[in-house]
Amino acid sequence: MTKIGDIIDGKYEILKKIGQGGMSIVFLAMDKRLNKQWAVKEIRKEANGKHNEVIVQSLLAEANLMKRLDHPSLPRIVDIIDNGDTIYVVMDYIEGEPMDKIIFEYGAQPQDRVIEWAKQICDVLQYLHLQKPAIIYRDMKPANIMLKPDGNLKVIDFGIAREYKEQNLADTISLGTKGYAAPEQFGGKGQTDARTDIYCLGVTLYHLLTGKNPCEPPYELYPIRYWNASLSGGLERIIQKCTQLNPEDRYQNCTELMYALEHYEEEDDVYRNAQKKKLKTFAVTAGLCLLMLLTGVSGLYLYSTEKSKNYAIKVGISPSTEYGTKVDTYKDAINLINNDSRAYVALLQAYKDNNRFGDVESGQINQLYNQNKESFKQDGSEFLTLNYEIGLTYFYYYSGGDNTFRTRVLKSYPYFKEVVQQGSSKFKNYKLAESFYTIGNFYSQYIVTGTNEPTAENYETLLTSLNTCVNNVDSYQSPDAAYIKLTMYQEINNLLNDRRKGFAATGIDKTSILDLLQTCKAKAAELTVTQNISLDLQEQIATNYESYATAIERSYINTEGRGEE
């Protein structure tokens, strides 16, 4: 039995118990190596009983499923330790409150807040559904959504998630939480797929908006305005479509649902009535447009010129324009001309200027990018510029998820990858994009998956790219610049320490590693900080420097055959 003060696998010190299930206990632990807190789930094995074995295997399957996922709204599994009698699953420690507790204490939640939460959840479900094979979560409900202190969400408990198998006609067992579960989750009524998660999300939104638990009387999903007439009619229709009994009548994927959530106001009754009044005017306008088309090339030219003029006006709005208006205007410009990078770059700049690039903004730019990607010439300067700017924004400004260097690296990686694969050295920012790509590729291949061991060439390229990253971050300017830089310096030093044996084994010059370690320490010390969180980081970097440098020295001594002290 694990006790407070025990050290698991020589590095995870148990601090306190924070939860318990039927066969598992969850502890808060401190990683003595990284000086970071994790949650450690202890799964106890028993010598007899097939039931116990099935549950243990189910918990292990959940852990292994989660270990290969990487999304800011999902907890990470970083270690699975089996000592024979007990299995320990080491994962992100999530501070916050489950949504069911929030509803219990505070009742129905504000509509605007629920819509933003819905977009975050929709984004993580879309990520799961795009895995190969697709992962169907199947247990969306308020109890499985954690609201963090920063306002972002984490989806937890993958105990009944499954991989979608095309050849299956139906699920063999009934799994899910009654009241939230879709009809097809009850055995024999069809196979669960992406639309199952859409149903469960619809019910979850119903509960959040109305405060009415679907597991309690009247056991029926009334229209949300039955409970609160001030709620949006458009949102009501979205939830009704999500929760149709027949999967064919629901949104067919999360892209459709995300679009509907982004435009829910357009579904409102008031909007519909206003549109009817405009119908006659629209018909006249449409007739004039048709007449212009019939005039031939000159008409097309005039239309194109007017379109370009409107686009230029929208992109060139005053920097002092209110933030929300800016965002809407740049989105309108993108919808007007979707293969010109200027409006996308302006939108990214608006996010940065207002220190807002979290999960919501990430979802917005990703939706626009994915909708319009094919309209760009894939090796053209517009497409390369767009990917480079999105990648750079993620790398330095992204504040979603756990707000770590690792998350920013992995979020930016696909965009820098496009620049490297589609572009050439003629692209003005190619070399810098290549450096960021190299860091992302290293994390993706050797840290997230851990299936291969890097070569000397991999390490050399990584060091070059890390130095580029450290030098380039000096130009980063924002209200939280010091914290971002300190986080980056700390993460780079952690990476150098964690991979020290690999550096030594492949013959990488020790001095180049120690020089980079020293550079991060020096740059961190130069920063002027006042916030406690930044002061703590600054102190950690200074404190860890000597132990990291000593550990790196010893790794090289050990490689040379003299043994580690």
N, C-alpha and C positions, 0 to 999 in steps of 0.2 A: 504494500500500500504506500503510495507516494505521500510524503509529508512536507510541510513547510520547511524550507531550508535545504531540501534535497537538490542535488545537481544532476540533471539528466544528460547523459552522453558527454559529460565533462564540460558542458558549456551553458546549459539552461538551468538557472537557479530558480526554484519554485518560491514565489513570493506569497501568494494567497489563493484560496479557492474562490472562483467566481461563478460557477454553475455546475449543475449536475443533471444527468439524464438517467435512463433505466440502466444502462451498462457503461456509462462513461462519466468522468468528472473532468471539468475544465478548470485549469489553473492559470493564473497570471504568472509569467516567468520573465526573468531578465537574462538576455543573452550576454554573458560576461565578456564575450569576444567583441561584439559590436556595440555593447552598451545600449541595447534596444530591447523594448518589452515585446513579448509575444504571448499569445494564448496557446496553452498546451492541453490538448485533449487526451486524457488517459483512458484507454480502452482495456478493460480487464478481461483476460482469458480465463475460462474455467475448464477444469480437467474433463468434465463430463457434460453431456447434453448437446444434441445436434442443433437445438434452437439457438444456443449460445454461439456455436460456430457460424450459423447462418447470419446472425446479427453482426458478429465480428467481421465477416467477409463483406457484409453490406457497408459497414462503416469504412472499411479499407477501400472498397470500390469508390465510395464517395470521395475519400481523400485523394486517391489516384486520379479521379476525374478532375477534381479541382486543381491538382498540381500542374496540369498542363494548360490551365486557363490564365489569361492575364488581361484584366479589365479593371479600371479604377473603382467600379461599383461592386466588385467581387472580392471577397477575402482571399489572400494568397496562402497556399500551402507551401511552406518552405522546407519542411523536413518530415520524414516518417521514420520513426525509430522502433524497431522490434527487438526487445531483449529476451524474448522467449516466453515470458509470463505475461508481459504487458506491452501494449503498443502505444506509442506516443505520437500524436499528430501535432506538429508545430505550425501555427498559422498566425495571420495578422490578429492583433488585439484591437478590437473595435470599441472605441468609446462612444457612448450614445444610448438612446432609448429605442426599444422596439415600438413600431407604430401602433400596435394594439394597446400598449400602455398609454401612449399619447392620446388615443381616442377615448380610452376609459377615463383619463383624468381631465381632458379638456373638451371632449365631444367632437362634433363635426369640425373639419378643418376648412380654412378659407379657400375659396375656389381657385384663386390665382396660384396659391401655394401648391395645391393638389395638382394643378396642370403642370407646373414645373417638375414636381415629383414624378408625374406620369411620364414625362419626356425622358427623365433619367432612367426609369425602369424600362421603358420601351427600348432605350438604347442598349441596355445590358441584355435584354431578351433577344434583340436583333443580333448582338454579338454571339450569343449562344446558338441561335438558329443558323448562323452562317458558318459554324464549325463543320468540319468534315470528318465523320458524319455529324449532322445537326444534333444539338443537345436540347432536349425538351425538359424544362424545369418542373412543371406539373404541380407545384405547391405554392403558388403566389398567394400571399395573404398578408395582412398587416403585421402579424407576429414574426414573419420572416423578412421584414424590412427594417433595418436599423437606421435611425436618423442621427447622424453625427453632429457634434457641436458646431461644425462649420456649415451646416445646412445641407450637406451632401448625403447621399444614401448608400447603404451597402445591402446587397441581397445575400442572405445567409441560408444555411441548412439545405444542402443538396442531397439529402438522404433518399429521395425518390426520383431524382432526375434520371433520365434515360437517354441513350443514343437512338436516334430515329433510324429505323431499318425499313427500307422501301418495300421489301418483300412481305413484311408483316401486314396482315389484314386487320388484326385487332390486338389489343393488349390482353395478356393472359390473366392479369390480376387487377383488382380494384385498388387504386392508390390515390391519395389526395385528401383534402380536408372538406368534409361535407359542408355544403353551403357555398364554398368557393370553387369546388371542383366542377369541371365541365361534364356533360352527360357521358362523353366517350371515355371518361376515366373510370367508369364502372364497367368491369370486365364484360367483354362480348359485344360492346356497343361501338366498336371501331377503334382504330389505332390513334393514340394521342400524337399530335403534331404541333406545329407552330401555332395553329389556331386555338389549341387547347390553352396555351399560355395567354393568348389574347382574351379568351373567356375569363380566366382566373384574374387577369389584370382588370378587366371591366368590373368584376364583382368587388375587387379590392378598392377601386376608385369610388364605386357606389358607397362602400362602407366609410371611406375617408370623408366623402362629401356630405353624407347624411347622418353619420354617426349610428346608423342602424345596422346591427350585426345580422348578416344573412343566416346565421346559425340559430337565431332566436326568432320568436313570433314577430311578424306574421309569416315568416319563412317564404317570402315572395319579394321579388325585385320590382317594387313600384317605380314609376318614373321619378327621377330625383326631385322634380319640381312639385311632386305630391307632398314632399316633406318640407321643401323650402322653395317658395315661388320665385325668389330672387335669383336662383341659379340659372345658368345659361341654358337656353333651349338647344343650342348647338351641341353643348357638352352632353346634354341629356340624350340626344340622338346618337352620339358617339358611343356612350355606354350601352344603350339599347342594342346597337349593332354589334358591339363586342360580345354581348351576352345572349345572342341568338342560340337556340337549342341546336339548330343545324349548322355545322361548321361552314358549310358553303355560303351561309348568309352573313357570316362575320367578315371582318377585315381578313384578308388572306395572308397577310404578312405584316411585320412591324413597320415596314417602310410606309405602307398605306395608313397605318394607325398614326404614325408620327406626323405624317402630312396633315391628317385630320386634326390632330391636337394643335398643330401650328396654326391652323385656320379655323378653329372652332367657332370664332365669332361670325364667320361668314355663313354659318348654319343657323344662326339665331333667327327667330321669327321676325324681329324688327328689321334685320338685314334683308330677309326675304321680301318683306312688304315694300321696303324702300326700292329693292331691285325691280319689283313689278311696276312701280311708278316710273322707273327709268327705262322700262322695256320699249316704250314707243320711241323715245329719243335714241335708244340703241339701234332700233330697227332703221331709223333714218340714217344714222351714222354708218351702219353696215351697208346700206344701199349706196351711200356716197363712196365708201371704200371699194365696193364692187365696181362702181363706175370708174374710179381711178385705175383699178386693175385693167379694165377693158381699154383704157387709153394707151396701154402698151408700155414700152420701155421707159418713156419719160415719166409716167406715173410711178413706176417702181423706183426710179431714181429719186423722185421727190420724197417718196415714203421712206426710203433708206436714209436720205439726208436728214429728214425730220427725226427719225428714230435715233440717229447718231447724235443729233443736237440735244435731244431729250436726255440721252445717256450721259453726255458730257456735263449737262446741267446738274444731274443727280450726283455724279461722281465728284463734282466740284463744289458741293455745298459748303457753307462756311464752317470752319473748325469749331466755332463757338456754338453751333447748333446743339440742341439738347440731345443727350445720348440716345434715347429711345427713337427719336425722329431720325437721327443719323442711321441707326441700324436698319430701320424700315426703308429709308431712302436707298441705301446701298443694296438692300435685297431687291427692291424694285428695279434698280439699274441692272442687276444680274439677270433678273427675269426678262428684261428688255433685250440685252445682248449678253448671252451666257458664255461666250468664248473669248471674252476680253478680261484679262487678269486685273485691270485697274480697280474695278468695283470690289472684287474679292479682297485685294490688298488694302483698300480703304476700310472695308469692314473689319479686317484683322487689326488695323491701326486704331479703329474706334474701340475695340475690345481692350487693346493695350493701354490706350490713353485713359481709360476709365477703370483700369485695373480689374477687368472682368474677363477672364478667360478660364472658366471652370467647365463643368460637365454640360451645363445648358448651352453655353456658347460653342463648346466643342461639337455638340449635337447639331447646332444650326449650321456651322461651316461645313461639317461632314455631309449633311443632307444636301446642301447646295453643290458641293464638290461631286458627290456621287450621282446626283441628278444630271449634271452637265458635263461630266468628265469626257464622255464620248464625242462631245461637240468640238473639243479641242484637237488640233493637230498634235499627236502624241510626242513628237520630237521637236515641236515648235517652241519658240522663245516664250510665248504666252503661257503654255502649259508648264514649262520648266520653271518659269518665274513663280507661277501659282504654287507649285509643289514646294519650291524652296522657301517661300514666305510662310506657308502653313507649317512646314517642318520647323522653321526657326521660331515661330510663335509657340509651338508646343514645347520645343527644347528649353526656352527661357521663361515663358510666361504661364504655362499651363498650371492651374492651381487645383484641379480636380483630383479625385481619387485620394491617394495617401500623400500627395504633394511631395514625392521624393524624386531625386535625380533619375532613379531607375525608371519610374513611371514616365517621366518626361522624355527620356531617351527612347523608350519603346513606343510611345505615342507618336514621336516625330519620325521614327525609323521608316515607315512605309512611304512617306513623302520624299525623304532624301533618297530612298531607294529608286523612286521614279526618276529623279534627276540623274542619278548615276547610270541607270539602265537605259533611259531614253535619250539622255543628252550626250554631249561631248565636251572635251576640254575647252571648246570655243565658248561655252556658256560662261559668263563672267564670274559666277559664284560657284563654279563646278568644284574647285579644289576644297573649298570650305564645306560644301555639301557632301563631298566624298569623305571628309574627316568625320562629320556627324554620322554619316551612313556606317562607317567602319565601327564606331562605338556602338551604334544600335545593333549591328550585325553580330558583334561580339557578345553583347548581352543576350540577344535572341538565341544564338547557337550554343553558347557555353555556360551561361548563367541561368537562364530560364529553363531550358531543357536539360542541360548538363549531360547530354548523351555523348559528346565528343570531347577530346582533349585538345586544346589549342597547340599549334606548332610555334616554333621560334618566329617564323614569319608573321603569324597571327599576332603574337605579342609585340613584335617590333612595330607593326602597323598600328596596333592599339595605342602604344605609348606616344607615337607621333600625333595621333588624333586627339589623345587626351591633352597633350601640350597645346595643340591648336585650340581646343575647347577652353582651357584655362586662360589662355591669352585673349581669346575673343570675348569672354564673359566680362572683361573690364569695361566694355562699351555698353553693357546692359544697364538701362536706367528705368526705374519705376519706384513706387513707394516702398516696395518690399525687396529692393535690389540687394541690400546687405544680406537678408535672410536667404534669398535664392543663391547668392554666391557662396555663402557659408555652407549651405546644404550641399552644393556641388563640390566644394573643396573636401568636405567630410566624406562624401560618397566616393570620390576619387581615391582618397587615402584609404578608405575601407577596402576598395577594390584592389589597390596595390598590395595591401596586407593580406587579403584573402587569397590572392593568386601568387603569393610570394614563392611557394614551392614550385609552381609551374614556371615562373620566370627563371628560377635557379636551375631547374631541371633541363630547360631548353637552352641554357647558356646565354640568357639576355644580360647585357652589361649592367651590373649592380648599380653603378654610379648613376645611370640614367633614371633608375627607379627612385633612388634616394634623392636625386636632384628634384624630381617632380614632387615627391613627398615634401621636401623643404620649401619648394615654391608655393604649394598650397598652404603650408603653415604660415609662411611670410605674408602672403596676400591676405589671409584671414586676419592676421594680427594688425594689418594696416587699416582694416575697416573700422569706422566709428559706429558703434551700435549702442542702443539704449534699452531695447526691449529684452525682457528676461529670456525669451526663447532664443534670441540671437546671441545673447551673452553666454547662454549655456552651450550653444554650438561652438562659439569661439573658444570657450574654455576646453571643451572636449577635444577640439582639433589640436590645441596646444598640449593638452595632457597626453593624448594618444600618440603624439609624434615620437617621443623617445621609445615607447614600447614597440611601436610599429617598426621604427628604424632598427631596433635591436633584433626583432623577430626576423626581419628581412636579412640582416647580417648573418644570423644563425642558420637560416635556410641555405645560404650559400656555403657556409662552413660545413653543414651536414652533407650537401651535395658533393663537396670536395673530399668527403670520406673521413672527416675528423670527429664526427658526431656532434649532436646538438646538446648544449649544456642543459 
